[in-house]
Amino acid sequence: MKILVWYLHGGWMQAFLSGSHEYLVPAEPGRDMPPLPPHARRIEAAELAGVDVDLVVLQRIEELEWAESLLGRRPGRDVPAVFVEHNTPKHSPVAERHFLSDRTDIPVVHVTHFNRLIWDCGSAPTVVIEHGIPDPGQQYTGAVEALGVVINEPVRRGRVTGTDLLPAFASAGRLDCFGIATDRLPAALDLGPDRLRIVGDLPTERLHAELAQRRAYVHPMRWTSLGLSLLEAMFLGMPVLVLDATEAARAVPPEAGARSADPAELVATADLLLLDPDEAHRRGAVAREAAIARYGLRRFLDDWDAVLADTRDAHTRRARARVDAPHLITEGASS
């Protein structure tokens, strides 16, 4: 298929673009785009007017309007489309209605089972395609007696990402922080360099190499979808200390490090792993095995191939039904 998709959520996108389809990725003013996999190409907006795409993959509300403007066709009605929901609800965790709720022409693809459970999508078709990770290989050494954590914009996001829990982990051993805008953390948490070291935002390969040297990975997220950085740490062979929230129970066996809704239990395990490298390696091996079993790239791409084909076929059936019996078809959801 020829698929139109905007570049968003870099780790997820690189996995998605690794498939066998032809991917057209629109350029956006002011947004950088990293090198794309072989089957994907950047395309200027002006070029899309004459392109007959087979399906649109949406990830933001505004992309509905953008796609219609660029293609001259309405997603769902005139061209097959799916919407990937990467996030947990932002306002009302149980009652929040998805903006596509009750539309029957655009399936909502959730990245975790927890997300599908929590979002109210009404009668909209929904499916879960769990993350897929290109295996970076066993890189864990744990040689650096410190804890690693990856959080983008931890000060702005605050309690959502468990930023307030970081000082407790830093009491067990030095906490090395990776991610965007982590330079604001020392002042926000009032922690010195002996307890908190800022590494910053690194390219993926360098991030993996640096992170794998830390003794254990800390995942303090309260209310986000399952973080790719957590899965990457598990693939690297790191033991993980995970707040038991959202999708964590499905993704992380306790033997892979520790998983608890009580941060004190996680901090106690951090103490143990910092003192016992052999135990850290043992638990890290469990983490890697679990990640490979559930979050492999091939399974992810196969799941996506199935959903894309189903979406295209369902769109074809609806189009034929409109032609065969227009007086019986009511598509208020897409009008």
N, C-alpha and C positions, 0 to 999 in steps of 0.2 A: 504494500500500500504506500501511497504518498501521503505523509502525515504532516500536518502543520502543528507546531508546538513551540511556545515561547520558552526561553531559557530562564528557569527559576529553580531554586533548591538544587544547587550544583551537584551534590553527591547523588541524589536521586536521578537527576537529569543525565549524568554521565552513564549510569546504569541503563536507563531507559533507551538512550540513543545507541546503546551497544547492540540493539536488535538488528534484524535483517531487512527492515523496511527502509524506505527513503524518507528522511526527516528534513523538513524545511523549518529553519529556526529564524524568525524575523529579527532583524536588527532593531534595537531600541536606543534612541538618543540618550547619551549619558550613562548607559549601562555597558560595562565591559563583558566580553564573552571569551571564555578560555578556548583553547583548541578543541575542536569537535571530533568525535569518532568518525571513521571512514564513511559511514552511510549517512552522515548528517552534513548539512551545509547551511551557512548563514545566507539569508536572502533579504534584500532591501524591500521595504514595504511596497514601493512602487511596482516592483516586479510581480507581486502576487495577484494583481488584477487579472492577468491572463493565465493563471495557473489553475488547473483542475485538480484540486487536492481530493483525496478519497475520504479523509477523516480529520477532525480537529480535536486535539487534546488540550483542554482548558484547565487552568490552575488558579485563575483570579476572576472575580466577578466582571471586571472591565473587559476581559478578553472576549466575552460574548459580543459586545459592541464592536470591538476591534476586528474580530473575525468577519463579522457581517460587512463592515465598512471596507475591509481589504479585499474580500472575496466576492462581494455582491450577493452572498448567500447567507441565510440564517442558520446558525448551528442548531442541529436537532431537526429542524423542519426541512431545510434544503440541502444540508450536508451532514453526514453522520458526525456525532460529537460525543465525547465523554468528559466528565469533570473529575479531576483528581483532588480529593480533599486531604491535604497534608496535616491539617491542624485540628486540635480540639476546639470546642466552642469557646468563645472569648467572654461571653456575657452571662449566660445562664446554662450551667453545665448539663442539666437534665432536660430543661424545657425549650432550649433554643432551637428554633426552626432554621433549617438550612435554606439558603436563598433559592435553591432549586427544588425545594420540597414540593411534591405533587406534580412536578413536570414528569411526564412519562416518556419524553423523547430524548432525554440526556441522562444516561446512567451516572450515578455518583460512585466513583471508585475510591474507597477508603484505604489508607495505607496500614491501618491496624484494625483488628476486631473491636478493640475498645472504642475507637472513633465511631465505627458504625453503630455500636450499642448506644453511645451517648448522644450523637446527633439525631434530631428529629427530622427525618427526610420525608415524612408523610408517605405518599404512594409512589414516590420516585423510585425507580429501580436502583438497587445498591449492590455492590460487590466489594470484597476485600482482596486486594493484592498486596501481600506482605512484602517488605523491602527485600531487595536483592543486592548483594555486595560483591563487587569484583574482589576475589581473594587476594589480599596483599601478601599472604604467606606468613608463616610462623617467624616473627621477628623479635618476640619478647626475650629480653635479657634480665630485666629488673635490677640492673647493676646500680642504678641511681636510687639511693635510699630516700625516696620522696614519693608523694602521691600525685598523679596526674589528673587533670580535669579539663574538659573542653566545653566552653560556654561562650556563645556569641552575645555581646552586649549584656553582660551579667548585671551591671548596675541599673541600667534602664529597665530590665525585665524583672529584677528583684526576686520576690518570693516565687514567682512562676518557675524560675529556673533554680530555686533553692539557694540563691546567693547568700542568704542570711545563715545558712547552715555551714558555710565554708570555714568560719573560724573554729568550729568544733573539730573539723577534720585537720585543720592546721595545728591543733593542739597535739595531735598524735605524731605528726611529722611534717616536714615542709611540704607545702602544697604548690605545685607548679601548674600555672594556669595558661591554657592555650585558647585562642579565639579572638574574635573581633572586639575591640574596645575594652580589652581586659586591663589596659593601663590605668583605668579609673578605679580598679579594685582596691589597691593599697590604701588610698585615702578614704574610700567608702567604708572599708572594714577596719581601718586603723591597725593594720598588720605590717610589721617590718619585714625586711628581706630574709630574715632567719626563719620566718614562718610562711611567707608568701613570696613566690618568685613568678614574675610575669614573663612568659615566653612569647606570647603574642600570636598573631595570625600567620600561619605558615602554609606553604603549598602542601598539597595532600601527601606526596611521597616523603617530604621532609618531616611533616607532622607525624606520620606513622613511625619513622625511624627514631624521632625524639621521644615520642610517647612510649614506645616499646621499651625504653631504657628505665622508665619509672617502675617502682615496685608494684603499684596497683592503680587501677582506674576508679575514679569517684564519679558517680552519676546521681546528683542530688535533685533532679528535676521533679517538681511537684505536679505540673499540669501542662505537659506538652506531649505530642505524639512521640513514639519511640525514637530516640535520637540515633542518627546514623553513626555518630561518633562512638556511642556505646557499642554498637554492633561491630564497628571497625576495631575497637579495642579488643573485643572478644576474638575476632578473626586473627588479630596479632598474637593471641595467646596470653593476654593479660588477665589476671584475676580482677573481678569487678565488684565494687561496693555500691549497691543500687538501692535507691529509695523505692520502696514497694508501692508504686503508684502507676496509674494508667496501664500500659501494656507490659510492665516489667515482669509480672508473674508468668506470663506466657513465654517471654523471651529468655529469661535468665534463671537457670536452676540454682538453688541455694549453694550447691557444691561448687559453683563457678566463682565463688568469692563470698559474698554475703548479700542477702536481700531482705530488707526489713522496713516497716513503717516507723520504726524507732531509730532515729539517727544515732543514739548512743550505742546501739548494737553494732551499727556499721563502723563507728569510730573504734569500738573495742576490737573489731576484726582488723581494722587498719593497723592498730598497735601490734596485733599478732603477726600480720604479714610483713610489717617492717622489720620485725625481729627474726622472722623465720623465712628466709628466701626459698628453701626447699618446699615449704607448704605453699608459698605463693606460686611457684612453678606448677605444683600439682593442681591447684585450683584453676590456674590459667589454662592448663591443658583441657580441663573440663569445659571451660568457657569457649575455647576454640572449637571443640567437638560439637557443642550445642549450636554455635553460630553456623557452622558449615551445614549441619543437618537441616536447619530451618530457613536460612537466609542466603542460600546459594544463588548466583546470578542466573544460571540456566533455568531453574524453577521460576524465577521472577519473569524472565523473558517469555517462557512458555505460557505462563498465566496471562501475560499481556497479549500475546498472540491470540489466545482464545477469546478474551474480552473484546479485542478489536474486531475480530471476525464476527462475533455475535452481534456487536453494535452495528456493523455494516449490514449484516443480513436483516436485522430487525428494521433498520431504516428502509431497506429495499421493500420489505413486506408492507410497511406503512404507506410508502409511495404508491405501490401497486393498488392497495386498498382505496386510496384516494381517487385513483383513476377509475377503478372498477365500480365503486359505489360511493361517490362523493357525498350523496345525501345522508349516508350513514356515519360519516366520519366527522367527529367534532374534535378539533385540536385546540381547545381554548388554552391549553398549557403553553402552546408555542405561538399563539397569535398576539 
